[in-house]
Amino acid sequence: MDREKERRLEAFETMYEAVRAEYDRILKRMEILKGDGRNKSAEYKELLGRKLTYGRILDLYNIYDL
């Protein structure tokens, strides 16, 4: 594999881990807000949008078996 492909693969793996970690952080924060009865707050709604976005990115990784 040439150096450019290796660099791209490493960048992809870094991105995947960052997306996965952020998705998990979002879920945890949403659980906390829901537990506090704040599931109708602006913060919760913003997190819900981000959860859907990050979830879709992870779905695409799965579709392409990455």
ABEGO torsion letter per residue (X at the ends): XBAAAAAAAAAAAAAAAAAAAAAAAAAAAAAAAAAAGAAABAAAAAAAAAAAAAAAAAAAAAAAGX
